[in-house]
Amino acid sequence: MKKITILFDLDGTLIDSTEAILESFDFAFKKFGLKTPEKKEILKLIGHPLDFMFLHLGIEENVKEFVDAYKENYRLISKEKTVLLPNAKEAIKEASKFAILGVVTTKTGLYSKELLEHFGVMKFFKCLIGREDVTYPKPHPEPIFKALHKLNANKEHTWMIGDTCLDMDSAQRAGIKGIAVLTGYGDFKTLQRCSEFIKKDSLEAVNIIKKIDNIRF
């Protein structure tokens, strides 16, 4: 059987931590006596690193302090206020039957591992590349290159599943195939501009990979 590798994004692809994200931004802004930006302004930036998000939410100085405040709150509430998306666990289990799995996320890797262990699925992944593991996050190809190297993956048979054009652009620039899903922060019209394949959720994405790569058990 050919060696298939599937890399998953986290937020909006496998998990929904929107409540924890919004609450942690609110905590950070209030800690420094500032008004929290509107929800829609925060949501449209999800997928980018935290420093990028705070900069684009108007914080021009002491960005690290805001990031640290966010993380201080996020770690306390993330397990309680994060859920696996519908069919995510099924997608992971199905993919593990025929592929080597990895996670490529702009979230902090430590917290990401804790969340996936909490949900009982970290054991299915052979590597997890988080924000602290790279110099340049998605849409730069560096995170995917790191995952490919760790997994000794064949580019020709490697796929990235994600919910934003950051994921799809990173995949394209790394020379692998991408499948966008509609469970997260990218809408259909936007995703059409960056992905040939758009599926309802991660399970549909895994099943189309199985079909395209002609997997037989």
C-alpha positions as CSV (number, residue, x, y, z in Angstrom):
1,M,0.0,0.0,0.0
2,K,1.3,3.5,-0.9
3,K,2.3,5.7,2.0
4,I,-0.4,8.4,2.6
5,T,0.1,11.3,5.0
6,I,-2.7,13.6,6.2
7,L,-2.1,16.8,8.0
8,F,-4.9,18.4,9.9
9,D,-5.4,22.0,11.0
10,L,-7.1,22.3,14.4
11,D,-9.4,25.3,15.0
12,G,-12.4,25.0,12.7
13,T,-11.2,21.7,11.3
14,L,-11.1,19.3,14.2
15,I,-12.1,21.5,17.2
16,D,-14.3,24.4,18.0
17,S,-12.6,26.6,20.6
18,T,-14.4,29.8,19.6
19,E,-15.8,30.5,23.0
20,A,-12.4,30.0,24.7
21,I,-10.7,32.2,22.1
22,L,-13.2,35.1,22.4
23,E,-13.2,34.9,26.2
24,S,-9.4,35.0,26.3
25,F,-9.2,38.0,24.0
26,D,-11.7,39.7,26.3
27,F,-9.6,38.8,29.3
28,A,-6.5,40.3,27.7
29,F,-8.0,43.6,26.6
30,K,-9.7,44.1,30.0
31,K,-6.6,43.3,31.9
32,F,-5.0,46.3,30.3
33,G,-8.1,48.5,30.7
34,L,-9.0,48.5,27.0
35,K,-12.4,47.8,25.3
36,T,-12.6,44.4,23.7
37,P,-13.0,44.6,19.9
38,E,-16.2,43.3,18.3
39,K,-16.6,39.6,18.0
40,K,-16.7,39.7,14.2
41,E,-13.3,41.5,14.1
42,I,-11.7,38.8,16.2
43,L,-13.4,35.9,14.3
44,K,-12.1,37.0,10.9
45,L,-8.5,36.8,12.2
46,I,-8.7,33.3,13.6
47,G,-6.1,31.1,12.0
48,H,-3.4,33.7,12.3
49,P,-0.9,33.7,15.1
50,L,-1.9,35.6,18.3
51,D,0.7,38.4,17.8
52,F,-0.7,39.0,14.3
53,M,-4.2,39.1,15.7
54,F,-3.5,41.6,18.4
55,L,-1.6,43.8,16.0
56,H,-4.6,43.8,13.6
57,L,-6.9,44.5,16.6
58,G,-5.1,47.7,17.3
59,I,-2.4,46.8,19.7
60,E,0.8,48.4,18.5
61,E,2.9,48.2,21.7
62,N,3.5,45.5,24.3
63,V,2.0,42.9,22.1
64,K,3.8,40.1,23.9
65,E,2.1,41.2,27.2
66,F,-1.3,40.8,25.5
67,V,-0.4,37.4,24.1
68,D,0.8,36.2,27.5
69,A,-2.5,37.5,29.1
70,Y,-4.5,35.6,26.5
71,K,-2.5,32.4,27.1
72,E,-2.9,32.8,30.9
73,N,-6.7,32.7,30.5
74,Y,-6.9,30.3,27.6
75,R,-5.0,27.5,29.3
76,L,-7.4,27.7,32.3
77,I,-10.6,27.4,30.2
78,S,-9.6,25.7,27.0
79,K,-10.6,22.2,27.9
80,E,-14.0,23.2,29.4
81,K,-14.8,25.6,26.5
82,T,-13.6,23.6,23.5
83,V,-15.4,20.8,21.7
84,L,-14.6,18.3,18.9
85,L,-16.4,19.3,15.8
86,P,-19.1,16.9,14.4
87,N,-17.5,13.8,12.8
88,A,-14.0,14.9,13.8
89,K,-13.2,11.9,15.9
90,E,-14.7,9.6,13.2
91,A,-12.5,11.4,10.6
92,I,-9.3,10.9,12.7
93,K,-10.1,7.2,13.3
94,E,-10.9,6.6,9.6
95,A,-7.8,8.4,8.4
96,S,-5.6,6.5,10.8
97,K,-6.7,3.2,9.1
98,F,-4.8,4.1,5.9
99,A,-2.6,7.2,6.6
100,I,0.1,8.6,8.8
101,L,-1.4,11.6,10.6
102,G,-0.1,14.9,11.8
103,V,-1.4,18.3,13.0
104,V,-0.2,21.6,11.7
105,T,-1.6,24.6,13.7
106,T,-0.8,28.2,14.5
107,K,-2.0,27.5,18.1
108,T,0.6,26.9,20.8
109,G,1.7,23.3,20.4
110,L,1.7,22.6,24.1
111,Y,-2.0,23.6,24.6
112,S,-2.9,21.8,21.4
113,K,-1.5,18.5,22.6
114,E,-3.2,18.9,25.9
115,L,-6.5,19.5,24.2
116,L,-6.1,16.5,21.9
117,E,-5.1,14.3,24.8
118,H,-8.2,15.5,26.7
119,F,-10.3,14.4,23.8
120,G,-8.5,11.0,23.6
121,V,-7.2,11.5,20.0
122,M,-3.6,12.6,20.4
123,K,-2.5,9.0,20.2
124,F,-3.5,8.9,16.5
125,F,-1.1,11.7,15.5
126,K,2.6,11.0,14.9
127,C,3.6,14.7,15.1
128,L,2.1,18.1,16.0
129,I,3.7,21.3,14.7
130,G,2.6,24.4,16.7
131,R,3.4,28.1,16.6
132,E,6.5,27.7,18.8
133,D,8.0,25.1,16.4
134,V,8.4,27.5,13.4
135,T,9.7,30.9,12.6
136,Y,7.1,31.5,9.9
137,P,3.5,30.2,10.5
138,K,0.9,29.4,7.8
139,P,0.4,30.6,5.1
140,H,4.2,30.1,4.9
141,P,5.1,26.5,4.0
142,E,7.6,26.1,6.9
143,P,5.1,24.4,9.2
144,I,4.2,21.8,6.6
145,F,7.8,21.3,5.6
146,K,8.6,20.6,9.3
147,A,5.8,18.0,9.4
148,L,6.8,16.4,6.2
149,H,10.4,16.0,7.5
150,K,9.3,14.6,10.9
151,L,7.0,12.1,9.2
152,N,9.3,11.3,6.4
153,A,6.3,11.9,4.1
154,N,6.0,11.6,0.4
155,K,4.8,14.9,-0.9
156,E,2.9,13.3,-3.8
157,H,0.7,11.5,-1.3
158,T,0.4,14.1,1.4
159,W,-2.8,16.1,2.0
160,M,-3.6,19.1,4.2
161,I,-7.2,19.4,5.6
162,G,-8.1,22.9,6.8
163,D,-10.8,25.5,7.1
164,T,-9.1,28.6,5.8
165,C,-7.1,29.9,2.9
166,L,-4.1,30.1,5.2
167,D,-4.1,26.3,5.3
168,M,-4.7,25.9,1.6
169,D,-2.0,28.5,0.6
170,S,0.5,26.8,3.0
171,A,-0.2,23.4,1.4
172,Q,0.1,24.8,-2.1
173,R,3.4,26.5,-1.4
174,A,4.7,23.3,0.2
175,G,3.8,21.3,-2.9
176,I,1.1,19.2,-1.3
177,K,-2.6,18.8,-2.0
178,G,-5.2,20.6,0.1
179,I,-8.9,20.1,1.0
180,A,-10.9,22.8,2.6
181,V,-13.8,22.1,5.0
182,L,-16.8,24.3,5.9
183,T,-16.8,23.6,9.6
184,G,-14.7,26.6,10.5
185,Y,-13.9,30.2,9.7
186,G,-13.7,30.2,5.9
187,D,-16.9,30.6,3.9
188,F,-17.5,28.8,0.6
189,K,-16.9,31.8,-1.6
190,T,-13.6,32.6,0.0
191,L,-12.4,28.9,0.0
192,Q,-13.3,28.6,-3.7
193,R,-10.4,31.0,-4.5
194,C,-7.8,28.8,-2.8
195,S,-9.0,25.2,-2.9
196,E,-10.0,22.8,-5.7
197,F,-11.7,20.6,-3.1
198,I,-14.3,21.9,-0.6
199,K,-16.1,19.4,1.7
200,K,-18.7,19.7,4.4
201,D,-16.4,18.4,7.2
202,S,-13.2,16.5,7.9
203,L,-14.8,13.1,7.5
204,E,-15.9,13.9,4.0
205,A,-12.4,15.2,3.3
206,V,-10.8,12.0,4.6
207,N,-13.2,9.9,2.4
208,I,-12.4,11.9,-0.7
209,I,-8.7,11.4,-0.1
210,K,-9.3,7.7,0.2
211,K,-11.2,7.8,-3.1
212,I,-8.7,9.9,-5.0
213,D,-5.7,8.0,-3.8
214,N,-7.5,4.7,-4.5
215,I,-7.1,3.2,-1.1
216,R,-8.0,-0.4,-0.8
217,F,-8.0,-2.4,2.4
